[in-house]
């Protein structure tokens, strides 16, 4: 008997209607990924779009995965491209939860989601069948069925075009979630960094409401715990609490500000 893949806890929580809380590790440290798992977050976000190792560097990604697997936390990987070849590579390395950057159309999203499935919407999928790490090098039992069940593919909505096409994007079969990116969205709408601008606020609400209506889990950034709690109450199921460097900055600044010496 070969090893059986563990349930993807992040996928399960979203499917059950729960809220998943995570943190962005922008130091790309296996030690911190493992530690965050022990601390009890639901996922650790690894962003390969804005930094980190080369997404084609399997060894670096594998080490982050091993750390996550050690402490039972799910690694949520944002790819730097929607290229189906990159999606397939990440999954074969062992990533089970990933999302796409800067999508524009449902066609683009569907091609990526299809590339993550052996069977897709009643038809053949576009995922390659081999014996990589995800298959435990050929030892895993029920590999095809388990991968199609446990793999979670979402997409960021962070451009004006994606907001315009949100209904079609949400209609893509097997789309795991949409993650609203307000920072890039503010740039796309012509108001960089102005997250309170009415056009940005309206675009975020358009996506949130459409996702909730369509029954697709919606994710976003938390700007403090009051914001996190408010978003959870308004239908968000995937919430990022902050980042490694942000947490360190707040803690260390507090220590320095509290120092009584000269």
Backbone as CSV, one residue per row, in Angstrom:
resi,resn,N_x,N_y,N_z,CA_x,CA_y,CA_z,C_x,C_y,C_z
1,UNK,0.838,-1.201,0.000,0.000,0.000,0.000,0.874,1.252,0.000
2,UNK,0.606,2.162,-0.880,1.338,3.406,-0.919,0.701,4.449,-0.018
3,UNK,1.362,5.605,0.149,0.819,6.669,0.996,-0.429,7.291,0.391
4,UNK,-1.346,7.721,1.247,-2.562,8.396,0.795,-2.436,9.887,1.077
5,UNK,-2.735,10.737,0.092,-2.615,12.183,0.304,-3.550,12.671,1.403
6,UNK,-3.082,13.615,2.189,-3.911,14.192,3.241,-4.965,15.113,2.635
7,UNK,-6.035,15.298,3.383,-7.071,16.233,2.956,-6.505,17.652,2.941
8,UNK,-6.879,18.419,1.934,-6.510,19.822,1.861,-7.431,20.592,2.803
9,UNK,-6.902,20.942,3.987,-7.722,21.581,5.003,-8.281,22.927,4.570
10,UNK,-7.538,23.660,3.748,-8.024,24.946,3.268,-9.221,24.747,2.349
11,UNK,-9.096,23.824,1.404,-10.219,23.520,0.513,-11.435,23.081,1.318
12,UNK,-11.213,22.216,2.306,-12.317,21.694,3.096,-13.018,22.799,3.876
13,UNK,-12.230,23.713,4.451,-12.832,24.797,5.233,-13.690,25.700,4.339
14,UNK,-13.193,26.025,3.154,-13.971,26.863,2.247,-15.234,26.144,1.789
15,UNK,-15.095,24.864,1.484,-16.245,24.087,1.020,-17.312,23.988,2.099
16,UNK,-16.871,23.935,3.366,-17.814,23.843,4.483,-18.427,25.183,4.857
17,UNK,-18.005,26.251,4.168,-18.557,27.570,4.453,-17.859,28.316,5.564
18,UNK,-16.714,27.805,6.011,-15.983,28.455,7.083,-15.088,29.582,6.606
19,UNK,-14.418,30.219,7.536,-13.484,31.305,7.239,-12.067,30.812,7.516
20,UNK,-11.187,30.979,6.544,-9.787,30.582,6.671,-8.931,31.825,6.892
21,UNK,-8.096,31.780,7.923,-7.217,32.895,8.266,-5.773,32.502,7.976
22,UNK,-5.037,33.415,7.357,-3.655,33.109,7.013,-2.759,34.320,7.116
23,UNK,-1.487,34.075,6.831,-0.490,35.143,6.879,0.435,35.022,5.680
24,UNK,0.869,36.148,5.168,1.831,36.191,4.076,3.240,36.103,4.653
25,UNK,3.951,35.026,4.309,5.352,34.988,4.707,6.194,35.559,3.575
26,UNK,6.519,36.841,3.695,7.302,37.500,2.645,8.798,37.420,2.910
27,UNK,9.203,36.504,3.812,10.624,36.187,3.951,10.957,34.866,3.272
28,UNK,9.931,34.115,2.884,10.094,32.838,2.171,10.973,31.880,2.972
29,UNK,10.658,31.782,4.260,11.447,30.985,5.191,10.730,29.685,5.547
30,UNK,11.312,28.529,5.264,10.702,27.269,5.707,10.510,27.222,7.221
31,UNK,11.455,27.793,7.969,11.332,27.803,9.422,10.071,28.537,9.858
32,UNK,9.817,29.699,9.260,8.639,30.465,9.643,7.357,29.809,9.149
33,UNK,7.387,29.208,7.982,6.210,28.481,7.505,5.833,27.396,8.512
34,UNK,6.833,26.641,8.952,6.590,25.582,9.932,6.061,26.164,11.239
35,UNK,6.652,27.269,11.679,6.244,27.908,12.931,4.815,28.429,12.847
36,UNK,4.465,29.056,11.731,3.098,29.547,11.567,2.098,28.405,11.653
37,UNK,2.467,27.243,11.087,1.584,26.098,11.206,1.368,25.702,12.652
38,UNK,2.443,25.684,13.429,2.324,25.356,14.847,1.496,26.395,15.603
39,UNK,1.520,27.647,15.137,0.741,28.704,15.792,-0.748,28.599,15.481
40,UNK,-1.103,27.873,14.401,-2.508,27.575,14.178,-3.211,28.325,13.068
41,UNK,-2.481,29.006,12.171,-3.166,29.628,11.039,-3.639,28.538,10.076
42,UNK,-4.592,28.878,9.232,-5.131,27.909,8.282,-4.268,27.772,7.036
43,UNK,-3.569,28.847,6.688,-2.718,28.786,5.501,-1.588,29.793,5.638
44,UNK,-0.512,29.538,4.898,0.571,30.505,4.754,0.651,30.867,3.281
45,UNK,0.519,32.151,3.011,0.541,32.651,1.635,1.995,32.865,1.222
46,UNK,2.360,32.234,0.130,3.673,32.428,-0.486,3.444,33.118,-1.823
47,UNK,3.915,34.344,-1.932,3.649,35.159,-3.121,4.851,35.128,-4.060
48,UNK,4.727,34.389,-5.139,5.794,34.310,-6.128,5.629,35.339,-7.236
49,UNK,4.608,36.194,-7.123,4.429,37.265,-8.109,5.313,38.459,-7.775
50,UNK,5.334,38.865,-6.517,6.030,40.085,-6.122,7.396,39.836,-5.480
51,UNK,7.797,38.593,-5.396,9.084,38.299,-4.789,9.306,36.813,-4.663
52,UNK,10.302,36.460,-3.857,10.542,35.058,-3.575,11.386,34.360,-4.618
53,UNK,11.483,33.038,-4.479,12.300,32.264,-5.416,11.670,32.214,-6.795
54,UNK,12.471,31.833,-7.762,11.971,31.581,-9.104,10.888,30.500,-9.019
55,UNK,9.690,30.740,-9.568,8.624,29.740,-9.448,8.957,28.416,-10.130
56,UNK,9.951,28.440,-11.014,10.371,27.199,-11.667,11.404,26.448,-10.828
57,UNK,11.853,27.050,-9.719,12.861,26.425,-8.867,12.165,25.440,-7.929
58,UNK,12.078,24.195,-8.363,11.330,23.194,-7.619,11.895,22.984,-6.221
59,UNK,13.202,23.007,-6.080,13.810,22.732,-4.786,13.382,23.749,-3.738
60,UNK,13.376,25.028,-4.073,12.967,26.060,-3.115,11.511,25.881,-2.704
61,UNK,10.644,25.619,-3.679,9.229,25.442,-3.375,9.016,24.167,-2.558
62,UNK,9.747,23.106,-2.886,9.627,21.859,-2.130,9.990,22.055,-0.663
63,UNK,11.013,22.842,-0.377,11.405,23.063,1.015,10.332,23.820,1.794
64,UNK,9.671,24.763,1.141,8.554,25.457,1.780,7.392,24.497,2.010
65,UNK,7.148,23.621,1.042,6.077,22.632,1.182,6.370,21.662,2.317
66,UNK,7.603,21.197,2.415,7.958,20.262,3.486,7.709,20.886,4.859
67,UNK,8.041,22.164,4.988,7.812,22.851,6.260,6.322,22.933,6.571
68,UNK,5.517,23.226,5.559,4.068,23.299,5.760,3.502,21.939,6.125
69,UNK,3.953,20.919,5.444,3.466,19.571,5.707,3.852,19.110,7.109
70,UNK,5.005,19.549,7.581,5.487,19.150,8.909,4.555,19.639,10.016
71,UNK,4.000,20.849,9.866,3.152,21.392,10.934,1.675,21.439,10.538
72,UNK,1.332,20.782,9.431,-0.068,20.606,9.083,-0.778,21.848,8.599
73,UNK,-0.038,22.797,8.019,-0.652,24.009,7.495,-0.638,23.933,5.968
74,UNK,-1.592,24.606,5.339,-1.655,24.586,3.880,-0.872,25.758,3.304
75,UNK,-0.078,25.481,2.296,0.650,26.532,1.587,-0.231,27.037,0.444
76,UNK,-0.475,28.343,0.425,-1.263,28.969,-0.630,-0.307,29.782,-1.497
77,UNK,-0.097,29.340,-2.714,0.938,29.911,-3.577,0.307,30.767,-4.670
78,UNK,0.721,32.039,-4.718,0.309,32.863,-5.862,1.413,32.813,-6.912
79,UNK,1.033,32.372,-8.090,1.975,32.280,-9.195,2.176,33.652,-9.832
80,UNK,3.272,33.844,-10.549,3.501,35.133,-11.213,2.875,35.211,-12.602
81,UNK,2.272,34.108,-13.052,1.724,34.055,-14.404,0.579,33.058,-14.423
82,UNK,-0.319,33.204,-15.384,-1.431,32.267,-15.521,-1.119,31.137,-16.495
83,UNK,0.100,31.062,-16.965,0.527,30.043,-17.916,0.169,28.645,-17.402
84,UNK,-0.647,27.872,-18.126,-1.004,26.527,-17.671,0.202,25.631,-17.411
85,UNK,1.294,25.842,-18.146,2.487,25.041,-17.917,3.036,25.288,-16.512
86,UNK,2.991,26.521,-16.048,3.463,26.856,-14.712,2.523,26.285,-13.651
87,UNK,1.228,26.302,-13.928,0.257,25.695,-13.016,0.564,24.216,-12.841
88,UNK,0.751,23.522,-13.955,1.043,22.085,-13.885,2.340,21.812,-13.138
89,UNK,3.353,22.624,-13.360,4.633,22.449,-12.678,4.464,22.586,-11.167
90,UNK,3.775,23.646,-10.733,3.582,23.876,-9.304,2.843,22.711,-8.654
91,UNK,1.825,22.213,-9.311,1.060,21.107,-8.754,1.887,19.832,-8.677
92,UNK,2.680,19.560,-9.683,3.494,18.352,-9.662,4.555,18.402,-8.573
93,UNK,5.034,19.603,-8.253,5.990,19.760,-7.160,5.330,19.437,-5.821
94,UNK,4.011,19.619,-5.741,3.286,19.309,-4.520,2.377,20.400,-4.007
95,UNK,2.343,21.562,-4.678,1.401,22.615,-4.309,-0.011,22.102,-4.562
96,UNK,-0.906,22.321,-3.617,-2.300,21.914,-3.811,-3.246,23.105,-3.873
97,UNK,-2.809,24.240,-3.341,-3.644,25.440,-3.316,-2.866,26.576,-3.947
98,UNK,-3.403,27.116,-5.033,-2.700,28.191,-5.730,-3.706,29.182,-6.288
99,UNK,-3.208,30.377,-6.590,-4.064,31.327,-7.292,-3.269,32.144,-8.288
100,UNK,-4.020,32.712,-9.198,-3.483,33.346,-10.400,-3.459,34.856,-10.244
101,UNK,-2.486,35.531,-10.851,-2.421,36.987,-10.762,-3.045,37.670,-11.982
102,UNK,-3.558,38.857,-11.787,-3.844,39.805,-12.859,-4.615,39.201,-14.040
103,UNK,-5.643,38.433,-13.742,-6.452,37.867,-14.821,-7.316,38.955,-15.450
104,UNK,-7.683,38.712,-16.681,-8.543,39.654,-17.399,-9.872,39.019,-17.805
105,UNK,-9.843,37.731,-18.188,-11.027,37.102,-18.774,-11.287,35.719,-18.174
106,UNK,-12.518,35.261,-18.354,-12.884,33.916,-17.925,-12.134,32.860,-18.726
107,UNK,-11.864,33.139,-19.979,-11.132,32.183,-20.811,-9.760,31.885,-20.234
108,UNK,-9.083,32.927,-19.770,-7.769,32.788,-19.161,-7.840,31.958,-17.883
109,UNK,-8.845,32.215,-17.069,-9.016,31.479,-15.820,-9.340,30.020,-16.103
110,UNK,-10.236,29.793,-17.040,-10.640,28.416,-17.350,-9.470,27.584,-17.851
111,UNK,-8.613,28.168,-18.664,-7.459,27.426,-19.182,-6.550,26.990,-18.041
112,UNK,-6.378,27.869,-17.048,-5.523,27.527,-15.912,-6.176,26.469,-15.030
113,UNK,-7.463,26.614,-14.767,-8.157,25.640,-13.926,-8.193,24.277,-14.603
114,UNK,-8.446,24.267,-15.891,-8.464,23.003,-16.639,-7.098,22.321,-16.578
115,UNK,-6.023,23.099,-16.593,-4.677,22.527,-16.557,-4.366,21.890,-15.209
116,UNK,-5.217,22.154,-14.204,-5.028,21.593,-12.869,-5.888,20.352,-12.635
117,UNK,-6.589,19.892,-13.647,-7.518,18.773,-13.495,-7.212,17.663,-14.501
118,UNK,-7.344,16.409,-14.010,-7.259,15.269,-14.918,-8.584,15.080,-15.654
119,UNK,-9.671,15.380,-14.944,-10.996,15.408,-15.552,-11.585,16.776,-15.259
120,UNK,-12.210,17.380,-16.267,-12.686,18.746,-16.064,-14.061,18.928,-16.669
121,UNK,-15.042,19.192,-15.818,-16.393,19.534,-16.260,-16.953,18.487,-17.219
122,UNK,-16.715,17.225,-16.900,-17.238,16.137,-17.723,-16.385,15.778,-18.917
123,UNK,-15.299,16.487,-19.103,-14.402,16.246,-20.241,-12.988,15.965,-19.729
124,UNK,-12.082,15.535,-20.611,-10.684,15.373,-20.182,-10.091,16.707,-19.747
125,UNK,-9.285,16.671,-18.688,-8.566,17.858,-18.260,-7.242,17.976,-18.982
126,UNK,-6.450,18.971,-18.587,-5.169,19.229,-19.252,-3.974,19.010,-18.327
127,UNK,-4.184,18.364,-17.190,-3.056,18.111,-16.305,-2.251,16.903,-16.800
128,UNK,-0.946,16.992,-16.666,-0.097,15.891,-17.100,-0.043,14.801,-16.044
129,UNK,-0.049,13.549,-16.496,-0.003,12.408,-15.579,1.392,11.807,-15.601
130,UNK,2.096,11.961,-14.494,3.455,11.432,-14.373,3.623,10.916,-12.945
131,UNK,4.862,10.779,-12.495,5.120,10.292,-11.138,6.021,11.265,-10.390
132,UNK,5.558,12.522,-10.217,6.367,13.542,-9.532,6.179,13.469,-8.023
133,UNK,6.687,14.485,-7.330,6.568,14.541,-5.879,5.118,14.483,-5.428
134,UNK,4.218,15.158,-6.153,2.810,15.151,-5.769,2.247,13.742,-5.722
135,UNK,2.803,12.852,-6.528,2.350,11.461,-6.562,3.207,10.565,-5.677
136,UNK,4.057,11.190,-4.881,5.031,10.467,-4.071,5.861,9.562,-4.967
137,UNK,6.242,10.102,-6.095,7.100,9.436,-7.073,6.536,8.078,-7.502
138,UNK,5.197,8.065,-7.630,4.537,6.865,-8.124,3.944,5.978,-7.049
139,UNK,4.157,6.309,-5.771,3.704,5.448,-4.684,2.293,5.756,-4.200
140,UNK,1.775,6.943,-4.501,0.496,7.372,-3.940,-0.661,6.543,-4.475
141,UNK,-1.589,6.213,-3.583,-2.808,5.503,-3.961,-3.856,6.513,-4.436
142,UNK,-4.659,6.104,-5.414,-5.794,6.915,-5.879,-5.377,8.339,-6.238
143,UNK,-4.240,8.457,-6.897,-3.645,9.769,-7.175,-4.567,10.664,-7.996
144,UNK,-5.088,10.172,-9.099,-5.907,11.000,-9.990,-7.139,11.522,-9.254
145,UNK,-7.842,10.636,-8.576,-9.065,11.040,-7.886,-8.760,12.010,-6.750
146,UNK,-7.711,11.710,-5.979,-7.362,12.574,-4.852,-6.923,13.959,-5.307
147,UNK,-6.129,14.031,-6.346,-5.660,15.333,-6.818,-6.815,16.176,-7.336
148,UNK,-7.713,15.568,-8.090,-8.847,16.334,-8.603,-9.768,16.786,-7.471
149,UNK,-9.792,16.038,-6.375,-10.621,16.422,-5.233,-9.967,17.506,-4.396
150,UNK,-8.681,17.365,-4.129,-8.015,18.213,-3.144,-7.375,19.469,-3.713
151,UNK,-7.146,19.538,-5.016,-6.522,20.719,-5.623,-7.480,21.909,-5.599
152,UNK,-6.954,23.058,-5.211,-7.744,24.286,-5.105,-7.076,25.357,-5.954
153,UNK,-7.790,25.842,-6.957,-7.254,26.882,-7.842,-8.181,28.098,-7.791
154,UNK,-7.624,29.223,-7.380,-8.382,30.463,-7.350,-7.742,31.508,-8.225
155,UNK,-8.296,32.694,-8.191,-7.736,33.766,-9.003,-7.870,35.097,-8.287
156,UNK,-6.891,35.948,-8.493,-6.985,37.313,-7.994,-7.827,38.143,-8.955
157,UNK,-8.647,39.018,-8.414,-9.362,40.009,-9.211,-8.772,41.353,-8.823
158,UNK,-7.946,41.899,-9.718,-7.197,43.110,-9.374,-7.015,44.046,-10.563
159,UNK,-7.826,43.853,-11.599,-7.803,44.770,-12.740,-9.223,45.198,-13.072
160,UNK,-9.332,46.352,-13.726,-10.653,46.845,-14.115,-11.344,45.871,-15.054
161,UNK,-10.579,45.243,-15.956,-11.169,44.289,-16.899,-11.747,43.091,-16.167
162,UNK,-11.049,42.610,-15.135,-11.554,41.458,-14.383,-12.857,41.801,-13.666
163,UNK,-12.958,43.027,-13.157,-14.198,43.449,-12.503,-15.336,43.466,-13.520
164,UNK,-15.058,43.979,-14.710,-16.079,44.009,-15.760,-16.523,42.603,-16.154
165,UNK,-15.597,41.652,-16.077,-15.889,40.286,-16.505,-16.174,39.350,-15.334
166,UNK,-16.496,39.910,-14.169,-16.564,39.091,-12.968,-17.619,37.996,-13.055
167,UNK,-18.750,38.266,-13.636,-19.793,37.236,-13.696,-19.332,36.032,-14.506
168,UNK,-18.668,36.283,-15.628,-18.160,35.182,-16.451,-17.047,34.437,-15.724
169,UNK,-16.190,35.166,-15.015,-15.108,34.520,-14.259,-15.685,33.619,-13.174
170,UNK,-16.675,34.102,-12.456,-17.289,33.323,-11.385,-18.008,32.091,-11.911
171,UNK,-18.334,32.090,-13.188,-19.049,30.967,-13.798,-18.108,29.853,-14.251
172,UNK,-16.801,30.047,-14.124,-15.835,29.022,-14.525,-15.966,27.809,-13.600
173,UNK,-16.113,26.639,-14.185,-16.269,25.418,-13.400,-15.022,25.145,-12.563
174,UNK,-15.237,24.688,-11.342,-14.174,24.284,-10.423,-13.284,25.443,-9.984
175,UNK,-13.738,26.679,-10.161,-12.979,27.810,-9.615,-13.093,27.773,-8.100
176,UNK,-11.948,27.727,-7.408,-11.964,27.543,-5.964,-12.325,28.781,-5.179
177,UNK,-11.890,29.942,-5.644,-12.172,31.192,-4.940,-11.726,32.359,-5.810
178,UNK,-12.197,33.541,-5.471,-11.657,34.782,-6.029,-11.089,35.593,-4.873
179,UNK,-9.922,36.176,-5.093,-9.243,36.970,-4.072,-9.163,38.396,-4.580
180,UNK,-9.775,39.313,-3.870,-9.811,40.707,-4.299,-8.487,41.382,-3.943
181,UNK,-7.845,41.982,-4.950,-6.597,42.692,-4.747,-6.799,44.192,-4.852
182,UNK,-7.080,44.875,-3.751,-7.443,46.298,-3.833,-6.287,47.201,-4.235
183,UNK,-5.055,46.821,-3.938,-3.915,47.693,-4.256,-3.711,47.789,-5.767
184,UNK,-3.567,46.640,-6.431,-3.424,46.673,-7.889,-4.692,47.178,-8.558
185,UNK,-5.834,46.891,-7.947,-7.091,47.390,-8.505,-7.127,48.913,-8.481
186,UNK,-6.589,49.518,-7.432,-6.565,50.975,-7.374,-5.682,51.558,-8.475
187,UNK,-4.596,50.853,-8.803,-3.731,51.290,-9.905,-4.475,51.175,-11.223
188,UNK,-5.128,50.024,-11.438,-5.834,49.785,-12.689,-6.954,50.799,-12.922
189,UNK,-7.556,51.263,-11.835,-8.657,52.220,-11.949,-8.177,53.666,-12.000
190,UNK,-6.855,53.859,-11.916,-6.304,55.203,-12.034,-6.186,55.955,-10.736
191,UNK,-6.268,55.252,-9.602,-6.183,55.899,-8.299,-5.202,55.129,-7.416
192,UNK,-3.937,55.051,-7.811,-2.986,54.190,-7.100,-2.871,54.514,-5.615
193,UNK,-3.091,53.485,-4.799,-2.969,53.622,-3.357,-4.167,54.230,-2.665
194,UNK,-5.145,54.715,-3.426,-6.322,55.349,-2.832,-7.406,54.295,-2.616
195,UNK,-7.255,53.497,-1.582,-8.187,52.390,-1.364,-9.571,52.872,-0.946
196,UNK,-9.658,54.112,-0.474,-10.950,54.667,-0.080,-11.621,55.450,-1.209
197,UNK,-10.976,55.484,-2.385,-11.610,56.193,-3.508,-12.915,55.491,-3.869
198,UNK,-13.980,56.244,-4.136,-15.285,55.627,-4.423,-15.253,54.583,-5.538
199,UNK,-14.467,54.817,-6.582,-14.418,53.847,-7.674,-13.775,52.534,-7.221
200,UNK,-12.769,52.630,-6.377,-12.113,51.432,-5.855,-13.054,50.700,-4.909
201,UNK,-13.691,51.444,-4.020,-14.637,50.845,-3.077,-15.769,50.153,-3.819
202,UNK,-16.291,50.810,-4.864,-17.392,50.227,-5.639,-16.953,48.963,-6.362
203,UNK,-15.742,48.968,-6.896,-15.246,47.786,-7.613,-15.085,46.607,-6.644
204,UNK,-14.520,46.859,-5.474,-14.360,45.806,-4.470,-15.719,45.237,-4.076
205,UNK,-16.681,46.109,-3.849,-18.009,45.656,-3.448,-18.702,44.890,-4.583
206,UNK,-18.487,45.315,-5.820,-19.057,44.605,-6.965,-18.589,43.156,-6.985
207,UNK,-17.294,42.957,-6.786,-16.733,41.608,-6.804,-17.212,40.810,-5.591
208,UNK,-17.170,41.421,-4.425,-17.606,40.715,-3.212,-19.045,40.240,-3.340
209,UNK,-19.921,41.146,-3.722,-21.341,40.810,-3.816,-21.595,39.749,-4.882
210,UNK,-20.919,39.863,-6.015,-21.116,38.892,-7.089,-20.638,37.506,-6.675
211,UNK,-19.511,37.447,-5.964,-18.977,36.157,-5.519,-19.903,35.506,-4.506
212,UNK,-20.373,36.283,-3.541,-21.296,35.740,-2.540,-22.561,35.233,-3.214
213,UNK,-23.067,36.000,-4.167,-24.286,35.606,-4.885,-24.065,34.326,-5.678
214,UNK,-22.869,34.185,-6.260,-22.566,33.016,-7.086,-22.159,31.799,-6.262
215,UNK,-21.953,31.986,-4.966,-21.536,30.883,-4.119,-20.079,30.501,-4.277
216,UNK,-19.258,31.452,-4.751,-17.822,31.226,-4.890,-17.122,31.907,-3.713
217,UNK,-16.292,31.190,-2.952,-15.612,31.827,-1.822,-14.831,33.055,-2.259
218,UNK,-14.881,34.101,-1.442,-14.181,35.339,-1.757,-13.149,35.614,-0.680
219,UNK,-11.965,36.039,-1.112,-10.874,36.325,-0.195,-10.426,37.763,-0.306
220,UNK,-9.647,38.193,0.685,-9.145,39.557,0.654,-8.124,39.811,1.742
221,UNK,-7.618,41.028,1.746,-6.631,41.463,2.721,-7.333,42.020,3.956
222,UNK,-6.781,41.706,5.118,-7.284,42.303,6.346,-6.400,43.465,6.759
223,UNK,-7.012,44.608,7.015,-6.275,45.792,7.454,-6.591,46.043,8.932
224,UNK,-6.047,45.177,9.784,-6.357,45.215,11.204,-7.510,44.280,11.523
225,UNK,-7.604,43.873,12.798,-8.583,42.844,13.143,-10.016,43.343,13.107
226,UNK,-10.260,44.620,13.297,-11.623,45.125,13.127,-12.072,44.913,11.685
227,UNK,-11.170,45.182,10.757,-11.481,44.991,9.335,-11.674,43.513,9.022
228,UNK,-10.819,42.669,9.577,-10.954,41.225,9.366,-12.316,40.739,9.847
229,UNK,-12.695,41.130,11.044,-13.976,40.686,11.599,-15.157,41.204,10.782
230,UNK,-15.050,42.453,10.315,-16.127,43.018,9.497,-16.244,42.271,8.170
231,UNK,-15.106,41.962,7.557,-15.140,41.251,6.283,-15.664,39.833,6.449
232,UNK,-15.286,39.167,7.532,-15.801,37.824,7.782,-17.321,37.861,7.931
233,UNK,-17.826,38.906,8.558,-19.272,39.041,8.734,-19.979,39.368,7.427
234,UNK,-19.218,39.881,6.442,-19.806,40.287,5.161,-19.555,39.266,4.050
235,UNK,-19.185,38.049,4.425,-19.121,36.986,3.429,-17.749,36.560,2.976
236,UNK,-16.691,37.252,3.434,-15.339,36.824,3.083,-15.035,35.502,3.790
237,UNK,-14.436,34.569,3.050,-14.083,33.275,3.626,-12.573,33.032,3.700
238,UNK,-11.809,33.868,3.013,-10.356,33.707,2.955,-9.748,35.063,3.285
239,UNK,-9.119,35.177,4.448,-8.649,36.476,4.895,-7.191,36.413,5.317
240,UNK,-6.408,37.364,4.806,-5.005,37.457,5.165,-4.845,38.450,6.308
241,UNK,-4.224,37.999,7.389,-4.114,38.820,8.588,-2.989,39.829,8.531
242,UNK,-1.975,39.555,7.707,-0.825,40.440,7.627,0.358,39.688,7.074
243,UNK,1.548,40.214,7.333,2.768,39.626,6.781,3.811,39.455,7.875
244,UNK,4.816,38.654,7.578,5.915,38.469,8.517,6.589,39.803,8.843
245,UNK,6.952,40.553,7.815,7.658,41.812,8.076,6.749,42.827,8.754
246,UNK,5.459,42.804,8.431,4.533,43.712,9.102,4.418,43.406,10.586
247,UNK,4.350,42.106,10.921,4.261,41.710,12.328,5.534,42.087,13.078
248,UNK,6.679,41.850,12.450,7.943,42.204,13.081,8.061,43.711,13.270
249,UNK,7.627,44.455,12.264,7.707,45.918,12.365,6.887,46.434,13.543
250,UNK,5.650,45.938,13.667,4.798,46.410,14.763,5.385,46.028,16.115
251,UNK,5.869,44.792,16.220,6.405,44.339,17.501,7.677,45.091,17.877
252,UNK,8.618,45.161,16.940,9.896,45.796,17.241,9.733,47.292,17.483
253,UNK,8.882,47.942,16.699,8.636,49.369,16.908,8.050,49.606,18.297
254,UNK,7.152,48.710,18.720,6.578,48.829,20.055,7.626,48.691,21.138
255,UNK,8.538,47.748,20.944,9.619,47.583,21.929,10.489,48.838,21.998
256,UNK,10.876,49.339,20.822,11.757,50.502,20.790,11.068,51.734,21.384
257,UNK,9.776,51.901,21.077,9.045,53.054,21.593,8.862,52.973,23.104
258,UNK,8.855,51.741,23.633,8.646,51.563,25.080,9.939,51.615,25.895
259,UNK,11.052,51.708,25.217,12.341,51.737,25.909,12.513,53.062,26.651
260,UNK,12.872,53.002,27.909,12.977,54.195,28.743,14.346,54.860,28.719
261,UNK,15.340,54.195,28.107,16.687,54.751,28.097,16.854,55.881,27.085
262,UNK,18.058,56.360,26.975,18.326,57.457,26.063,18.987,56.914,24.808
